[in-house]
C-alpha cells in the first residue's frame, strides 16, 4: 500500500507550521474532498487537538523520543485510514536534543521517507529567504524538501521578490504564500494555540483556516508532492486496530474529560481498551460525584483557567478525596497532579482542590519546566516496577510552593532529565494514587497501561468480595 504523506516543517518554532497544517488539513478535506489523516510530531496536545478537529478524526503523535522508532513507523501505518497524511513537525526542521539533531523533524521525515514542505517566516526578509532555504536544502542531502510555503508576507511586492529569488537560486517550488495575519486571527496562548476545548468559536477558526488554505496554498501541487512519497524505509507491520480483537471489558476506568482536563494521547485510550478497559468520561467541573469505576486516569490541561469552577464543585472534590482514601487507583499527570493537591494559587487568589496531596501550586508567568524527561522509578508505587525507566515530557507554569505535611507520602521518581515536583524528584504517591508532572505515551511506556489495568482489576476484585 502507498501512503501519500507530507511533513510540514519550519525554519524555527513559531514560523507558522500550525497555521499551514491546520489550513491544509481543513481545505483538503473540504475543498478537495480528501480524507486527511493528521499526525503531530512531538509531544504536543494542543496542536494535535486542532488538527483532529479540522480533519474530523483523531490526530496521533509521532515522537521518536517518547516512542521507539520502529513503533513510530508502526503507529503511522496502523493509523493511516484515509487518502493522505499531513504530519506537522515541531521546532525548527533540524532541531533536536543534541548536536546531531536526534529526534528532530528531519529525522522523522527520513524515518518515514516523507517529503517535506518548508514553512518560512519571511518577516523583514526578501532575497535572504532564498539563502535560508538553500542552506536548509543542502544541510542534509538525505532529506527531501519538495516545496516551500512563504509566510508573513507584507504585500504583493514582498512576495514577488522572494518568489523570484527562490526560483533563481533554489531548486524547489513555492507551493504557498500567506500574508501577515492580523493579531487575534489565530487563537494563540502559552507556547501554541489555545486548546480548542476552551475556544468559543471553533467552527469560525476552522472555517478561517480553510479559507486560508483555499486562497493561499497550491493544493494540487501539495497533493502531488504527497503522492510522490516513496516506500517506507522501515517496513512497518500494522497494529491490529480491529476492536473485536481487543479484550472484553473487565474494568471501568474513569477519565476526566472537560474544559480543564483534555491532554490525552488517543493511543493511551486505545491501549487501555485493548487490555480490557471500558473508558468512562467524567466532567470534573459540573459532575456531582464519581460514577462507579475501578480506577481514575486524570490527564493534563489547564485547571488553573477553570480553578474557580473546580473549587466551587465541593461535592465532587470531596468525593475524589474519599475515593482515594478508600484505595481507588488513580493515575494523574500535570493538571491532574494539581487537582489532587490542596490548592492552586492564581493571581494571589487561593482555590481549594481535592486535597489528596498536601501540596499547594502557584501559577507563574513563565514556564517552570518545558521539555523531555527521563525518569527512574526508584520507589514503591502502585503502577510501575522499581527500576523502570520512563521517557516522557513536562510542560507547566505551576510550581509547588507549600508542602503541608509530608508524613505518609513518598516520591517514587528520580529525574535524570527534567525538573518534576522538585529537588529532581517526581511521582508523589499516597495509597493507590500516583501523580506526576511527567506525561507518558502508552506506545513508548507499555507498562503504563498494564499497571493501571492490573491495579484496577485488583481493586475491583477486592470490592466484589466485600459486597458478595
C-alpha positions as CSV (number, residue, x, y, z in Angstrom):
1,X,0.0,0.0,0.0
2,X,1.2,3.5,-0.8
3,X,0.9,6.1,1.9
4,X,0.6,9.6,0.4
5,X,2.2,11.9,3.1
6,X,4.0,15.1,3.7
7,X,5.7,16.7,6.7
8,X,5.1,20.4,7.4
9,X,8.3,21.7,8.8
10,X,9.6,25.2,9.8
11,X,12.8,27.1,9.8
12,X,12.2,27.6,13.6
13,X,9.5,27.3,16.2
14,X,6.8,29.9,15.6
15,X,7.3,30.1,11.8
16,X,3.7,29.1,11.0
17,X,3.7,25.3,10.9
18,X,0.5,25.0,12.8
19,X,-1.3,27.7,10.7
20,X,-0.2,25.9,7.5
21,X,-1.0,22.4,8.8
22,X,-4.4,23.4,10.0
23,X,-5.2,25.3,6.8
24,X,-4.0,22.5,4.6
25,X,-6.0,19.8,6.6
26,X,-9.2,21.8,6.6
27,X,-9.0,22.8,2.9
28,X,-8.0,19.4,1.6
29,X,-10.9,17.8,3.5
30,X,-13.5,20.4,2.4
31,X,-12.3,21.7,-0.9
32,X,-10.7,18.5,-2.3
33,X,-12.9,16.0,-0.5
34,X,-9.9,14.1,0.8
35,X,-9.9,12.0,4.0
36,X,-6.9,13.6,5.7
37,X,-5.1,11.6,8.3
38,X,-3.4,14.1,10.8
39,X,-0.3,13.5,12.8
40,X,1.7,15.7,15.1
41,X,5.5,15.2,15.5
42,X,6.5,15.7,19.2
43,X,4.6,15.5,22.5
44,X,2.2,18.4,21.9
45,X,-1.5,18.1,22.7
46,X,-2.9,21.5,21.7
47,X,-1.9,21.5,18.0
48,X,-2.9,17.8,17.8
49,X,-6.4,18.7,19.1
50,X,-6.9,21.4,16.5
51,X,-5.7,19.1,13.7
52,X,-8.1,16.4,14.9
53,X,-10.9,19.0,14.8
54,X,-10.0,20.1,11.3
55,X,-9.7,16.5,10.0
56,X,-12.7,15.2,12.0
57,X,-10.7,12.2,13.1
58,X,-8.1,11.5,15.8
59,X,-4.6,13.1,15.5
60,X,-1.8,10.7,16.5
61,X,1.6,11.8,17.9
62,X,4.8,10.6,16.3
63,X,7.6,11.2,18.7
64,X,10.8,9.1,18.4
65,X,12.0,10.2,21.8
66,X,8.8,9.1,23.6
67,X,8.3,6.0,21.4
68,X,10.9,3.7,19.8
69,X,11.5,4.4,16.1
70,X,10.0,1.1,14.9
71,X,6.9,1.7,17.0
72,X,6.6,5.2,15.5
73,X,6.6,3.7,12.0
74,X,4.1,1.0,13.0
75,X,1.8,3.6,14.6
76,X,1.9,5.7,11.4
77,X,0.9,2.7,9.3
78,X,-1.6,1.4,11.7
79,X,-3.5,4.7,12.0
80,X,-3.4,5.6,8.3
81,X,-7.0,5.3,7.3
82,X,-7.7,7.8,4.6
83,X,-6.3,9.4,1.4
84,X,-3.3,11.5,2.6
85,X,-1.3,12.1,5.8
86,X,-0.5,15.6,7.0
87,X,2.3,15.5,9.6
88,X,3.0,18.7,11.5
89,X,6.6,18.9,12.7
90,X,7.9,20.8,15.7
91,X,10.6,23.4,16.4
92,X,13.0,24.0,13.5
93,X,13.5,21.4,10.9
94,X,16.8,20.1,12.2
95,X,16.3,21.0,15.9
96,X,16.8,18.1,18.3
97,X,18.2,17.2,21.7
98,X,21.8,17.3,20.7
99,X,24.3,18.5,18.0
100,X,23.3,15.5,15.8
101,X,19.7,16.7,15.8
102,X,18.5,13.4,17.4
103,X,14.7,13.1,17.4
104,X,14.3,16.2,15.1
105,X,11.5,16.7,12.5
106,X,14.2,16.0,9.8
107,X,14.9,12.6,11.4
108,X,11.2,11.7,11.5
109,X,10.9,12.7,7.8
110,X,13.8,10.3,6.9
111,X,12.3,7.6,9.1
112,X,9.0,7.8,7.2
113,X,10.6,8.7,3.9
114,X,8.3,11.6,3.8
115,X,8.7,14.7,1.5
116,X,9.0,18.0,3.4
117,X,7.1,21.2,2.9
118,X,9.1,24.0,4.5
119,X,7.3,27.0,6.1
120,X,9.5,30.2,6.0
121,X,8.6,33.2,8.1
122,X,9.6,36.0,5.7
123,X,9.3,38.9,8.1
124,X,11.8,41.6,7.2
125,X,13.5,39.4,4.6
126,X,13.5,39.2,0.8
127,X,16.4,37.6,-1.0
128,X,17.8,36.2,2.2
129,X,14.8,33.9,2.3
130,X,16.3,32.1,-0.7
131,X,19.6,31.8,1.1
132,X,17.9,30.3,4.2
133,X,16.0,27.8,2.0
134,X,19.1,26.8,0.0
135,X,21.1,26.3,3.2
136,X,18.5,24.0,4.7
137,X,18.2,22.0,1.4
138,X,22.0,21.4,1.3
139,X,22.4,20.7,5.1
140,X,21.2,17.1,4.8
141,X,21.2,15.5,1.4
142,X,19.2,12.6,2.7
143,X,16.2,14.8,3.3
144,X,13.7,15.7,0.6
145,X,12.5,19.3,0.8
146,X,9.9,19.3,-2.0
147,X,8.0,22.6,-1.5
148,X,8.1,25.9,0.3
149,X,5.3,28.0,1.8
150,X,6.2,31.7,2.2
151,X,4.6,33.1,5.4
152,X,4.1,36.5,6.9
153,X,4.3,38.4,3.6
154,X,3.9,42.1,3.8
155,X,2.3,42.5,0.3
156,X,2.5,41.7,-3.4
157,X,5.9,43.3,-3.9
158,X,7.4,41.4,-1.0
159,X,6.0,38.1,-2.3
160,X,7.2,38.8,-5.8
161,X,10.8,39.4,-4.9
162,X,11.0,36.3,-2.7
163,X,9.3,34.1,-5.3
164,X,11.8,35.2,-8.0
165,X,14.7,34.7,-5.6
166,X,13.6,31.2,-4.8
167,X,13.1,30.4,-8.4
168,X,16.6,31.7,-9.3
169,X,18.6,30.2,-6.5
170,X,16.7,27.2,-5.2
171,X,15.5,24.0,-7.0
172,X,12.2,23.9,-5.1
173,X,8.7,25.0,-5.8
174,X,6.8,27.7,-3.9
175,X,3.5,26.0,-3.1
176,X,2.0,28.7,-0.9
177,X,2.2,32.4,0.0
178,X,0.4,33.6,3.1
179,X,0.1,37.3,4.1
180,X,0.7,38.6,7.5
181,X,-2.4,37.9,9.6
182,X,-4.0,40.4,11.9
183,X,-3.5,39.9,15.6
184,X,-6.0,37.6,17.1
185,X,-6.9,35.8,13.9
186,X,-5.4,32.6,15.2
187,X,-6.1,31.7,18.8
188,X,-2.6,31.6,20.4
189,X,-1.8,31.1,24.1
190,X,1.2,29.9,26.0
191,X,3.5,28.0,23.7
192,X,1.0,27.4,20.9
193,X,-2.7,27.6,20.2
194,X,-5.4,27.8,22.8
195,X,-6.9,24.3,23.3
196,X,-10.0,24.0,21.1
197,X,-12.0,22.9,24.1
198,X,-11.6,26.4,25.6
199,X,-12.2,28.3,22.4
200,X,-15.6,30.0,22.0
201,X,-15.8,29.7,18.2
202,X,-14.0,26.6,16.9
203,X,-16.2,26.5,13.8
204,X,-15.1,30.0,12.9
205,X,-11.4,29.1,13.4
206,X,-11.6,26.0,11.2
207,X,-13.6,28.0,8.6
208,X,-10.9,30.7,8.7
209,X,-8.1,28.2,8.3
210,X,-10.0,26.5,5.4
211,X,-10.2,29.9,3.6
212,X,-6.5,30.5,4.1
213,X,-5.7,27.1,2.5
214,X,-8.0,27.5,-0.4
215,X,-6.8,31.0,-1.2
216,X,-3.1,30.9,-0.5
217,X,-1.9,27.3,-0.8
218,X,-1.4,25.4,-4.1
219,X,-3.4,22.4,-3.0
220,X,-2.9,20.5,-6.3
221,X,0.9,20.8,-6.1
222,X,0.9,19.8,-2.4
223,X,-1.2,16.7,-3.1
224,X,1.1,15.7,-5.9
225,X,4.1,16.0,-3.6
226,X,2.4,13.8,-1.0
227,X,1.6,11.2,-3.7
228,X,5.2,11.2,-4.8
229,X,6.4,9.8,-1.5
230,X,8.5,6.7,-1.9
231,X,8.1,3.4,0.0
232,X,8.6,3.4,3.8
233,X,12.2,2.8,4.5
234,X,11.3,0.9,7.7
235,X,8.9,-1.9,6.9
236,X,6.1,-1.5,9.5
237,X,3.8,-4.3,10.4
238,X,0.4,-2.8,11.3
239,X,-1.0,-2.8,14.7
240,X,-4.3,-4.7,14.9
241,X,-6.9,-2.0,15.1
242,X,-9.9,-4.3,15.0
243,X,-11.9,-3.5,18.1
244,X,-13.2,-7.1,18.1
245,X,-9.6,-8.2,18.7
246,X,-9.5,-6.2,21.9
247,X,-10.0,-7.9,25.2
248,X,-13.6,-7.9,26.6
249,X,-14.1,-5.1,29.1
250,X,-13.1,-6.3,32.5
251,X,-12.7,-2.9,34.4
252,X,-14.1,0.5,34.2
253,X,-11.6,3.4,34.1
254,X,-12.9,6.9,34.7
255,X,-11.2,9.7,32.7
256,X,-11.7,13.4,33.4
257,X,-12.7,15.0,30.0
258,X,-13.9,18.6,30.2
259,X,-12.6,22.1,29.7
260,X,-10.0,21.7,32.5
261,X,-8.6,18.3,31.6
262,X,-8.1,17.5,27.9
263,X,-4.5,16.4,27.4
264,X,-4.6,12.8,26.4
265,X,-3.0,10.8,23.6
266,X,-5.6,8.7,21.8
267,X,-3.1,5.8,21.7
268,X,-3.3,5.7,25.5
269,X,-7.0,5.1,25.4
270,X,-6.5,2.5,22.7
271,X,-4.1,0.6,24.8
272,X,-6.4,0.7,27.8
273,X,-9.3,-0.6,25.8
274,X,-7.1,-3.3,24.2
275,X,-6.2,-4.6,27.6
276,X,-9.8,-4.7,28.7
277,X,-10.9,-1.3,30.0
278,X,-14.2,0.5,29.4
279,X,-13.5,4.2,29.4
280,X,-16.0,6.3,31.4
281,X,-15.7,10.0,30.7
282,X,-16.2,12.3,33.8
283,X,-16.8,16.0,34.0
284,X,-14.9,17.4,37.0
285,X,-16.4,20.9,36.5
286,X,-20.1,20.1,36.5
287,X,-20.2,16.4,37.8
288,X,-21.8,15.9,41.2
289,X,-19.9,12.7,42.1
290,X,-17.8,9.9,40.7
291,X,-19.6,7.2,38.8
292,X,-18.7,3.6,39.8
293,X,-15.3,3.0,38.4
294,X,-12.3,0.7,39.2
295,X,-9.7,3.4,38.6
296,X,-9.2,7.0,37.6
297,X,-6.9,8.5,34.9
298,X,-6.6,12.3,35.2
299,X,-4.7,13.9,32.4
300,X,-3.2,17.3,32.0
301,X,-4.8,20.5,30.8
302,X,-5.4,23.9,32.3
303,X,-7.1,23.5,35.6
304,X,-5.9,27.0,36.5
305,X,-8.1,28.6,33.9
306,X,-11.0,26.7,35.4
307,X,-9.9,27.0,39.0
308,X,-12.9,28.8,40.3
309,X,-15.4,26.3,38.8
310,X,-13.3,23.3,40.1
311,X,-13.2,24.9,43.5
312,X,-16.9,25.6,43.6
313,X,-17.7,21.9,42.9
314,X,-17.1,21.0,46.5
315,X,-19.1,17.7,46.5
316,X,-17.1,16.4,43.5
317,X,-13.7,17.3,45.1
318,X,-14.7,15.6,48.3
319,X,-15.9,12.5,46.5
320,X,-12.5,12.2,44.8
321,X,-10.6,12.5,48.1
322,X,-12.9,10.0,49.7
323,X,-12.3,7.5,46.9
324,X,-8.6,8.0,47.2
325,X,-8.8,7.3,50.9
326,X,-10.7,4.1,50.2
327,X,-7.9,2.9,47.9
328,X,-9.2,3.7,44.4
329,X,-6.3,3.5,41.9
330,X,-5.7,7.0,40.5
331,X,-3.0,7.9,37.9
332,X,-2.7,11.7,37.4
333,X,-0.5,13.8,35.1
334,X,0.4,17.5,35.4
335,X,-3.1,19.2,35.6
336,X,-4.3,16.1,37.4
337,X,-1.5,16.4,39.9
338,X,-2.5,20.0,40.5
339,X,-6.2,19.0,41.0
340,X,-5.2,16.4,43.6
341,X,-3.3,18.9,45.6
342,X,-4.6,21.2,48.4
343,X,-4.9,24.3,46.3
344,X,-4.0,26.3,43.3
345,X,-2.9,30.0,43.7
346,X,-3.5,32.2,40.8
347,X,-3.1,36.0,40.8
348,X,-2.9,35.9,44.6
349,X,-6.2,34.0,44.9
350,X,-6.2,30.6,46.5
351,X,-8.6,28.0,45.1
352,X,-9.1,24.7,47.1
353,X,-8.7,21.4,45.2
354,X,-9.2,17.8,46.1
355,X,-6.7,17.7,48.9
356,X,-5.4,14.2,48.3
357,X,-1.8,15.5,48.5
358,X,-0.5,18.2,50.9
359,X,0.7,20.4,48.0
360,X,-0.1,24.0,47.0
361,X,0.7,25.1,43.5
362,X,1.3,28.7,42.4
363,X,0.9,29.8,38.8
364,X,3.9,31.7,37.4
365,X,4.0,34.0,34.4
366,X,6.7,31.9,32.7
367,X,7.1,28.1,32.2
368,X,8.7,26.4,35.2
369,X,9.6,23.3,33.2
370,X,9.3,22.6,29.5
371,X,10.9,19.6,27.6
372,X,11.5,15.9,27.6
373,X,12.0,14.0,30.8
374,X,13.9,10.8,31.7
375,X,12.6,9.2,34.9
376,X,14.0,6.4,37.0
377,X,11.4,4.6,39.1
378,X,13.2,4.3,42.4
379,X,10.5,3.9,44.9
380,X,7.4,1.9,45.7
381,X,4.3,3.0,43.8
382,X,1.0,1.5,42.6
383,X,1.8,1.1,38.8
384,X,5.4,0.7,37.9
385,X,8.1,-1.8,39.0
386,X,11.1,-0.3,40.6
387,X,13.9,0.0,38.1
388,X,11.6,1.1,35.3
389,X,13.0,4.0,33.1
390,X,10.3,6.3,31.6
391,X,10.7,8.7,28.7
392,X,8.2,11.5,29.0
393,X,7.8,15.2,28.8
394,X,6.7,18.1,31.1
395,X,5.3,21.5,30.4
396,X,3.9,23.5,33.3
397,X,3.6,27.1,34.5
398,X,3.0,26.0,38.1
399,X,5.4,25.2,40.9
400,X,5.0,23.7,44.3
401,X,5.2,26.5,46.9
402,X,3.8,24.7,50.0
403,X,4.1,21.2,51.4
404,X,1.8,21.0,54.4
405,X,2.8,17.6,55.9
406,X,4.9,15.1,54.1
407,X,4.0,12.2,56.5
408,X,2.5,9.3,54.7
409,X,3.6,10.5,51.3
410,X,6.5,9.4,49.1
411,X,8.2,10.4,45.9
412,X,8.8,7.4,43.6
413,X,10.6,9.0,40.6
414,X,14.1,10.3,40.3
415,X,14.6,12.8,37.4
416,X,17.6,12.0,35.2
417,X,16.3,14.8,32.9
418,X,13.7,17.4,33.7
419,X,12.5,19.1,36.9
420,X,9.5,17.2,38.2
421,X,7.9,18.3,41.5
422,X,11.2,19.5,43.0
423,X,14.7,18.5,44.0
424,X,15.0,16.2,41.0
425,X,12.1,14.1,42.1
426,X,8.6,13.4,40.8
427,X,5.8,10.9,41.1
428,X,4.2,11.6,44.5
429,X,2.3,8.6,45.9
430,X,-0.4,8.1,48.6
431,X,-2.1,4.7,48.9
432,X,-3.1,3.7,45.3
433,X,-2.6,7.2,43.9
434,X,0.4,8.3,41.8
435,X,0.6,11.9,40.5
436,X,3.4,13.3,38.4
437,X,4.3,16.3,36.2
438,X,5.7,13.8,33.6
439,X,3.4,12.8,30.8
440,X,4.0,9.4,29.1
441,X,2.9,7.9,25.8
442,X,1.4,4.4,26.0
443,X,3.3,3.1,22.9
444,X,6.6,4.1,24.5
445,X,5.7,3.0,28.0
446,X,3.9,-0.3,27.7
447,X,4.0,-0.8,31.4
448,X,1.8,2.2,32.0
449,X,-1.5,0.7,30.6
450,X,-0.8,-2.7,32.1
451,X,0.0,-1.3,35.5
452,X,-3.3,0.7,35.5
453,X,-5.3,-2.2,34.3
454,X,-3.8,-4.6,36.9
455,X,-4.4,-2.2,39.7
456,X,-8.0,-1.6,38.6
457,X,-8.6,-5.4,38.5
458,X,-7.2,-5.8,42.0
459,X,-9.4,-3.0,43.3
460,X,-12.5,-4.5,41.6
461,X,-11.9,-8.0,42.9
462,X,-11.4,-6.6,46.4
463,X,-14.7,-4.6,46.2
464,X,-16.6,-7.6,44.7
465,X,-15.6,-9.8,47.6
466,X,-16.6,-7.1,50.1
467,X,-20.1,-6.8,48.5
468,X,-20.5,-10.5,47.8
